[in-house]
Every structure is written in structure tokens, then in C-alpha cells.
Amino acid sequence: MSALNEQLIDQLDWHWNHQMRSRLEGLTDAEYFYEPVPGCWSVRPRGESSAGLPGGSGSMTIDFEFPEPVPTPFTTIAWRLGHIIVGIFAMRSASHFGREKTDYFVYDYATTADQALSQLCEEYETWKAGVAALSEEQLWEPCGEAEGDFADHPMIELILHINREAIHHLAEVALLRDLYAHRS
């Protein structure tokens, strides 16, 4: 692994190990599914979504619509973790690191907070191992058509984007846990 790979991994791994893992410990199902405002998007038992395009292959579905309504609905911890697990890590690992293909509509979403955290850890480790295995030359190669807007951009830009996205959304999860703890 090159020094550049180490830096890319360390950017997200430091946040993961020193801030996020401890903030996720003890996440309860009540917090996971907590809807702080009416009309939230979440992960719900199949058949209970009112969203236009609920996705998922198992007993749970994730709320979606395309195009997104304006304003976009507020999202629960369950929805945000589903987004991180599938849209940020799993789909990218499938596109670049040999993970089985997946997307929002075929993924089997967690029924509990513990299961979601397990899925998150598994997908994070897969992503991290994939980044570690890239040569320095591969970091500068275009991402390819699987990445849409990033197709012509070097892989290093996608990795930095994924790091930002994960840090951003995991911070939102931490804030929602604080909101849940201090609700009246």
C-alpha cells in the first residue's frame, strides 16, 4: 500500500475509530426508527411505505421518490444508515472492488439497529480493503461509467468524495442520537 492510500484510508478511519464508533455504540431500535418530524423517510416493514419508490428485497424497504420531492423529506437514522451502507459503500465496492452487485432496490435492509450496524461495519471494511489494494497508478485512473458524474475523474477524487459523504452522514446520525436523547 502506498503512502497515498494510507492517507486516504486514515482520513476516514481516524473519524471512524475516534469519533463515530463510540457514537454508534448502544444504538437502540427506538433511536434507529425515531421520526422527529412528520413525514420522515425511513426504513419500514414492506408495504408500510408511502414513498413513491420504496426499495429493498427483504422484509424492510427504504423510502425513495424520483425525482425527490421539494423539500426532500427529513430522514431517520435508519434511512441515513441505509444510505451510507448501500449508496456510499456497497454500490461503490461493487463497482470497483468485486463486491456482489447491489443497489437501493435489491439490498436486504436491516430490521434492527444492531443488524444495521453490522451491515455498516461489513461494508465499511470492504470499502477500506478495496482502497488499500489500489496501486498509486490506479488512484489516478478514471473511475469509469459506473460512477456517472465521476466517470472521467480519477479514483482518488471518488475516494475523497466517499470519505466526505461518510463523515457528513455519520455526523448527522450522531446529531439525531443527541436529538433523541434530549427530546421532551
Beta strands, then each sheet from edge to edge (+ up, - down):
strand 1: 43-45
strand 2: 60-62
sheet 1: 1+ 2-
end
